[in-house]
Amino acid sequence: MSNRSVRILLSITPKALASALTLLLMSGPAHGDVPAPSPFRQALPGYVYSFPRDLGSHDDFRIEWWYYTGNLEAEGGSRSFGYQLTFFRVALEGAEKTVNPSRWKVDQIYFAHLTLSDLDGGQFHFFERINRKGLGLAGADAGRPRVWNEDWTLGVRGEKHVLKARESGFGLDLELTPLKKPAFHGEDGVSLKGRDAGNASHYFSYPRMQTQGKVLLDGREYKVRGTSWMDREFSSSELSGGLAGWDWFSVKLDNGREIMLYQLRLKDGGIDPYSSGSLILEDGSVRRLAREDFSIVSAGRWTSKRTGIEYPSGWELALKSPQVRLVVEPDLKDQELYNLRSISGTYWEGSVSVKGDYAGSAVKGKGYVELVGYGKALKQVLPE
């Protein structure tokens, strides 16, 4: 049975929260046809990335997130885990137009999601937090990688990303070391989500990070090792109103390659042409994958007993060049984050195993899949 915890600063008004939720849900997969309001900076060609600056906050953009997922093994192979730790920042509409020095003002909302998949125990645990900027309970530093939501924290020490989060006897304390340089998605790190200027996001990943540390499972601590994937995205744009949701895949293969794919699903059942992806080679170089370069086919279905939502469960992924055929299976059917207050909705995100053929050679691997918009289309997933 899943465990849930919610921490909410009650002085966030329903109107302010609804504004943040609307933008968060419509901003696309970590990760639109209408550009965001002009006071916020747009994701446009020519942006020059700089590190560690771009691991810090970008308050001139309206929304951003720091997205970590990973596949871990306890010492001696006694237990396997998947995990997700994600920090979101959302600027509220109109916040950029007013100067208000009060600590009680509501101009930035911070969300955080923590999940732990106990694959051997067959249990999925998830937690969430919501806070606002101003009282010190949550925030993100500009120019340096420090993000927090109460005692859930992200920091960087040297090259290592340090994640700490605990809740009700569950959590993690991990150090992640990038094994490759950042992979920039789209055209020079501008990931298009629609045809209009600025209808995009700045998007990069650390696709393979050596990971070690501790996992806390129902009060018991496990020393773990494995690999993680970090997605970093910042934008001011919204997705098209014709979208129902998206499917996002990150795959780490044992031949040293990684694959990121996302398909934007239309309400009429089609796939948006701005769906995209990346193939990351052993040396860290990136090949952009356009919609016509790959396919994602559902190979099964799973229905949640809690929400009644039916999700795809199992997939066949294919790339045209190089010729790649992969079978992706969930490590646990039920990895659903349901009835979340922070996004007023439900989604599935979980650990997966991969096997198949890469240019004539057998491969296997691990990864993560995110499924959004299956319970309700995006514009409907809003507070009543």
Secondary structure, DSSP 8 states (H G I E B T S, - for coil): -----EEE-TTS-HHHHHHHHHHHHTS-TT---S---TTS----TT----TTGGGSB-TTSSEEEEEEEEEEEEGGG--EEEEEEEEEEEE-TTGGG-----TT--SEEEEEEEEEEETTTTEEEEEEEEEETTSSSEEE-BSS-EEEETTEEEEEETTEEEEEEEETTEEEEEEEEESS--EE-SBTTEEE-SSSTT-EEEEEEEEEEEEEEEEEETTEEEEEEEEEEEEEEEE-----TTEEEEEEEEEEETTS-EEEEEEEEETTS-B-TT-EEEEE-TTS-EEEE-GGGEEEEE--EEE-TTT--EEE-SEEEEETTTTEEEEEEESSS--EEEEETTTTEEEEEEEEEEEEEETTEEEEEEEEEEEESSSS-GGG-S--
